[in-house]
Amino acid sequence: MKRISALLLCLLLPLAAVPTQAQGRDAEAPIEVEADRLDLDDRAGTAVYTGAVDIRQGSMRLTGDRVEIQRNPQGQLSRAIATGDRAYLEQQPDPSEPLVRGWGRTIIYHVAERRMELIDRAELHQGGDTFDGGYLEYFLDRRVVHARSEGEGVEGRQRIRMTLQPEQ
């Protein structure tokens, strides 16, 4: 049981690796996972949660019908993949900054690159700014967004829409 708890901790702690101040606060927070099922493969370095998955740590939240956590050969989290009708990822980079929220039928969080991909019916909100499209790629540290109407895993063409609020 201790080995499984330690493995789960190693798999989930790096999910908080979104901008620096959030990383410090979130890495120290307890990890809470709710799901109907867990399939853990220590040798393959994967943990697959299914059934209304809700993972929380500090200001980070990741939800989906299915969430797969993958580790690299060194045992570090390499990516998290959430799928569902509306998979969801949120993080507050800093207490003084607005919450970053993203939706898609698939969300892929690349830990080393600190990048998220929102695929199919993708939507990204930060403060009053919103981005919608078939595929959105968001670089957390640089706050760079790439949006496309089409892409791998996207059903049909989904026009890009954005709303940017004027600076106050």
N, C-alpha and C positions, 0 to 999 in steps of 0.2 A: 504494500500500500504506500509506503514512503517513497518508493521508486516512481510509482505512478504520479503521486503528488508533486514530486520534484520535476518530473518530465513535464507535467501540465504547467507548472510554474515557468519552466524554461521556454515552453512553447508560447505562452501568453504574455509574459512580461514585456517583450519588445513591441507588442502592439501599441504601447504608449509612446513609441518613438516618433511622435509628431512634434512640431517645433520645440526648441530647446527648453523653454520654461515649462511647457506642458509636460515634457518628458520627465523632468525632475519631480514634479508634483505627482504625475500619474504613475511613475515607476514605483513610488512608495505606497501607493494605494492598494488595498486588497483587490484581488481579481474575483469577480463574481460571474459564474457561468450558469445559465439555465438552458436546458435542452431536453428533448425526449430521449435522446440516445447519443452515446459516444462510442466510436470505434477507434481505438488507439493502436497504432502499429509502430512500436519503438524502433524496430530495424529499418523500416522505410522512412521514419521520421515524420509521420503524419498523425494528426488527430482530426477526425471527422465528426462533427456534431450535427445532428439532424432534429427537426421538429421544433419550430418556433424558437430558434437559437437566439439568445440574448447574452452578449458578453460585455461586461463593464469593468473599467478600471479607471478611477479618477474621472476626468472629464471625457474619456474615450468611451464610445459605445459602438458596437458592431452587431447588427442583427441580420437574420436571413432565415430561409427555410432550411438551408444547409450552409455550414461554415467549415472549410477545410484549412487547417493550419499546417504549413510545411516547413521543415528544418533543412538546412544545408548539411553537408558531411561533417562540419565542425560543431554541429548541434545548435546553431543559432537559427532563429526564425528567419526564413527567407521571404515568405509571403503568406498572406491570408486571403482566401477566396470565399466570398459570401455570395450565395445565389438565392433567388426567390422572385416572387412577383414584384416586390419592392425591397430589395436588400438595402441596408442603410448603414452609413458610417458617420459619426460625428466626433468632433474634437474641439476644444477651446484652446487655441494656441497660447493665449495669455489672458489673465483675468481682465485686462483692459481692452481686449479685442473681442469682436463678435464670434459666436460659435460658427464653425465651418461644418456644414451638413451636406451629405451627398447620398443620392439614391440611384439605383439602376437594377436591372434584372441580374446583373453580375457586377460585383465590386472586387477588384484585385488590388490589394495593398502590398506594394513592393517595399520591404523594410529598408534594405541597404540604400536604395535610391530615394527613399522617403517620397514615394510617388503613389498616387491612387489612380486606377482606371475605373471609370463608371461606364458600363456598357449596356446599351439597349434601354430606351426611355430614361436616359441619363439626365440627372439634374444636380446642380451644385449651387448652394446658397452660402454667402458670407456677408453678414450684415444685410443691407438692402440690395446687394448685387446678386443677380441670378443668371445662371447659364443652363440651357436645355439643349439636348440634341441626341443623336444616336450614340455618340461616343464622346466622352470627355476625359481628358487626362489632366491631372492636377499635381503640380510639383509643390509639396508642402513648404519647403524652406524658401524657395524663390517666389512662391505665390504666382506661378505661371499656369495658365490654362490653355490647352489645345482642344479645340472642338471640331467635330466632323459630323456630317449628316449620315454618313454610312461607315461601316467598318465590320470587321470580323465579329460575328455573334449578334449583329444588329439586324432585326427583322425589318426589311424595307428601308425606305429613305425617311429619315426623321430630321426635318429642317432644324438648323441651329437658331436659337433665340437667346438674346441676352438683354438684361436690364441693368444698367449701371447708374447708381445714384450719384448726383453731383457732390463734390467735396464741400463740406460746410466751413 
